[in-house]
C-alpha cells in the first residue's frame, strides 16, 4: 500500500515550508540577528549608511618552510620560434657529422667513421667504452628535438610540413644513437671478430638495408 500524501497540493507544501522556516527563525532569533547586525553606521542626509568592515584576506598557513610562490607558466612561443630552434639543432647535428667528411647530412658515414676508429682502438687493447663520449652530444640533441616535436605538433598539426622536418632530424639522431649503441653491444656480446663479420656483410643497423637483404638472399641460395 502506497504512503499517504502529506500535502494535498504544491501550495500546501509551500505554506508548510514557510511555517517551518518561521519556526526556525523564532527558535534561533538571537543568533540570526547577531549575524545580521552591522557594527558601524553613520548618518548622511537623514539616511543611515551601514559601513561593513572589509573582508580580511585569508592567511596562508606557515608550516615552517619557505614561502611558496605561484609558478609562472611558460610563455607561449609561436611556430616560427620553434622552427628557428630546429634550424639551430640541424646546424649542430651537421657539425657533429662533418667530422666524417664527405656529406655531413647523413649519419651513415659518421657511424662508419666511428667504426673504423673503434676497430683501431680495439686492436690496440681498448674496450667498448671508447664510444661512450660520442653518445651524450647526440642524446642531448635528440632530447631537444623531442621537445620541439611536441610543440610543433600542437601548433601545426600531425600532417604539417613543419612536423615532417622535425621528424627527419628526429629519425636521423635516433638512428645515429642506435648505431653507436649497436657497435658497443656487438663488441661486448660477440667480440671484435663478430663485429668485423657483420660490418663486412652489411648487417649492422646503420648500413644499407638493401645490401642486407641481398646478403640474406645469397645465403639462402647457398643453403
C-alpha positions as CSV (number, residue, x, y, z in Angstrom):
1,X,0.0,0.0,0.0
2,X,1.4,3.4,-1.0
3,X,2.3,6.0,1.5
4,X,-0.4,8.6,2.1
5,X,0.4,12.0,0.7
6,X,1.3,14.6,3.4
7,X,0.3,17.6,1.3
8,X,-2.7,17.8,-0.9
9,X,-1.2,20.4,-3.3
10,X,2.0,22.3,-4.1
11,X,0.6,25.4,-2.4
12,X,0.0,23.5,0.8
13,X,3.6,22.2,0.7
14,X,5.0,25.7,0.2
15,X,2.9,27.0,3.1
16,X,4.2,24.2,5.4
17,X,7.8,25.0,4.4
18,X,7.2,28.7,5.2
19,X,5.9,27.9,8.6
20,X,8.8,25.6,9.3
21,X,11.3,28.4,8.3
22,X,9.4,30.9,10.5
23,X,9.5,28.5,13.5
24,X,13.3,28.0,12.9
25,X,13.8,31.8,12.9
26,X,11.9,32.2,16.2
27,X,13.9,29.4,17.9
28,X,17.2,30.9,16.8
29,X,16.3,34.6,16.5
30,X,19.2,35.9,18.7
31,X,21.9,34.1,16.7
32,X,20.5,35.0,13.4
33,X,20.1,38.7,14.3
34,X,23.6,38.8,15.7
35,X,25.0,37.8,12.3
36,X,22.8,40.4,10.6
37,X,23.8,43.3,12.8
38,X,26.4,45.8,11.3
39,X,28.8,47.2,13.9
40,X,29.1,50.7,12.4
41,X,26.8,53.2,10.8
42,X,26.7,56.9,10.0
43,X,24.0,59.4,9.2
44,X,24.0,61.3,6.0
45,X,21.1,63.4,4.7
46,X,18.8,61.7,7.3
47,X,19.8,58.3,5.8
48,X,21.6,55.6,7.6
49,X,24.6,54.3,5.7
50,X,25.8,51.0,7.1
51,X,29.6,50.5,6.9
52,X,30.5,46.9,6.7
53,X,34.0,46.0,7.7
54,X,36.3,45.0,4.8
55,X,36.8,41.3,4.3
56,X,40.2,40.2,5.6
57,X,42.3,38.0,3.3
58,X,42.8,34.5,4.4
59,X,46.2,34.0,5.9
60,X,48.5,31.3,4.4
61,X,49.4,28.5,6.7
62,X,53.0,28.7,7.7
63,X,54.4,25.2,8.3
64,X,58.0,26.4,8.9
65,X,59.2,26.2,5.3
66,X,60.0,28.9,2.7
67,X,57.1,30.9,1.3
68,X,55.5,29.1,-1.6
69,X,55.2,31.4,-4.6
70,X,52.9,30.6,-7.6
71,X,54.5,29.0,-10.6
72,X,54.8,31.2,-13.6
73,X,53.5,29.5,-16.7
74,X,55.9,29.4,-19.7
75,X,55.3,31.9,-22.4
76,X,53.6,30.5,-25.5
77,X,56.0,30.7,-28.3
78,X,54.9,31.0,-32.0
79,X,55.6,28.3,-34.6
80,X,58.4,30.4,-36.1
81,X,60.3,30.3,-32.8
82,X,60.4,26.5,-32.7
83,X,61.3,26.2,-36.4
84,X,64.2,28.6,-35.8
85,X,65.3,26.3,-32.9
86,X,65.1,23.3,-35.2
87,X,67.4,25.1,-37.7
88,X,70.0,25.6,-34.9
89,X,69.8,21.9,-34.0
90,X,70.3,20.9,-37.6
91,X,73.4,23.1,-37.7
92,X,74.7,21.4,-34.5
93,X,74.0,18.0,-35.9
94,X,75.8,18.8,-39.2
95,X,78.8,19.9,-37.3
96,X,79.0,16.6,-35.5
97,X,78.5,14.6,-38.7
98,X,81.0,16.8,-40.6
99,X,83.9,15.0,-38.8
100,X,83.2,12.0,-41.1
101,X,84.0,14.1,-44.2
102,X,82.0,13.9,-47.4
103,X,78.3,14.5,-46.9
104,X,77.8,15.7,-43.3
105,X,74.0,15.4,-43.6
106,X,73.9,11.6,-43.2
107,X,74.6,9.6,-40.1
108,X,75.8,6.5,-42.1
109,X,79.3,8.0,-42.8
110,X,79.6,9.3,-39.3
111,X,78.9,5.9,-37.7
112,X,81.1,4.2,-40.3
113,X,84.0,6.6,-39.3
114,X,83.4,5.7,-35.7
115,X,83.5,2.0,-36.5
116,X,87.0,2.4,-38.1
117,X,88.3,4.3,-35.1
118,X,86.7,1.8,-32.8
119,X,88.4,-1.1,-34.5
120,X,91.8,0.7,-34.3
121,X,91.1,1.2,-30.6
122,X,90.2,-2.5,-30.1
123,X,93.4,-3.5,-32.0
124,X,95.5,-1.5,-29.5
125,X,93.9,-3.1,-26.5
126,X,90.9,-0.8,-25.9
127,X,87.4,-1.7,-24.9
128,X,83.8,-0.8,-26.0
129,X,83.9,2.2,-23.6
130,X,85.8,4.1,-26.3
131,X,82.5,5.1,-27.9
132,X,81.0,6.4,-24.6
133,X,81.9,10.1,-25.1
134,X,80.2,10.1,-28.6
135,X,76.7,9.3,-27.2
136,X,75.9,12.3,-24.9
137,X,76.0,15.1,-27.6
138,X,73.7,13.1,-29.9
139,X,71.4,12.1,-27.0
140,X,71.1,15.8,-25.8
141,X,70.2,16.9,-29.3
142,X,67.7,14.1,-29.6
143,X,66.0,15.2,-26.3
144,X,65.7,18.8,-27.6
145,X,64.2,17.7,-30.9
146,X,61.6,15.6,-29.0
147,X,60.7,18.8,-27.0
148,X,60.3,20.7,-30.3
149,X,58.3,17.9,-31.8
150,X,55.6,18.2,-29.2
151,X,55.3,21.9,-29.6
152,X,55.2,21.8,-33.4
153,X,52.6,19.0,-33.3
154,X,50.3,21.2,-31.1
155,X,50.7,24.3,-33.3
156,X,50.9,23.0,-36.8
157,X,49.2,19.6,-36.7
158,X,50.2,16.0,-37.5
159,X,50.1,16.4,-41.3
160,X,52.1,19.7,-41.5
161,X,55.3,20.1,-43.4
162,X,56.9,21.6,-40.3
163,X,56.3,18.5,-38.3
164,X,57.8,16.4,-41.1
165,X,61.0,18.5,-40.9
166,X,61.2,17.8,-37.2
167,X,60.7,14.1,-37.8
168,X,63.6,13.9,-40.3
169,X,66.1,15.2,-37.8
170,X,64.5,13.2,-35.0
171,X,64.9,9.9,-37.0
172,X,68.5,10.8,-38.0
173,X,69.6,11.4,-34.5
174,X,67.8,8.3,-33.2
175,X,69.5,6.1,-35.9
176,X,72.9,7.5,-35.1
177,X,72.5,6.8,-31.4
178,X,71.2,3.3,-32.1
179,X,74.2,2.7,-34.5
180,X,76.8,3.6,-31.9
181,X,75.0,1.5,-29.2
182,X,74.9,-1.5,-31.6
183,X,78.7,-1.3,-32.2
184,X,79.2,-1.4,-28.4
185,X,76.8,-4.2,-27.8
186,X,78.1,-6.4,-30.7
187,X,81.6,-5.9,-29.4
188,X,80.5,-6.7,-25.9
189,X,78.5,-9.8,-26.9
190,X,80.5,-11.4,-29.7
191,X,83.8,-9.7,-29.7
192,X,85.8,-8.0,-32.4
193,X,85.6,-10.9,-34.9
194,X,81.8,-10.9,-35.0
195,X,81.7,-7.1,-35.3
196,X,84.0,-7.3,-38.3
197,X,82.0,-10.0,-39.9
198,X,78.7,-8.1,-39.5
199,X,80.3,-4.9,-40.9
200,X,81.7,-6.7,-43.9
201,X,78.3,-8.3,-44.7
202,X,76.4,-5.1,-44.1
203,X,74.3,-6.5,-41.3
204,X,74.7,-3.5,-38.9
205,X,71.8,-1.2,-38.4
206,X,73.4,1.9,-39.9
207,X,74.3,0.1,-43.1
208,X,72.2,0.0,-46.2
209,X,69.1,-2.3,-45.7
210,X,69.2,-3.2,-49.4
211,X,72.7,-4.7,-49.1
212,X,71.5,-6.6,-46.1
213,X,68.6,-8.1,-48.0
214,X,71.0,-9.1,-50.8
215,X,73.3,-10.8,-48.3
216,X,70.5,-12.8,-46.7
217,X,69.2,-13.8,-50.2
218,X,72.6,-15.1,-51.2
219,X,72.9,-17.1,-48.0
220,X,69.5,-18.8,-48.7
221,X,70.7,-19.7,-52.2
222,X,73.8,-21.3,-50.9
223,X,71.8,-23.4,-48.5
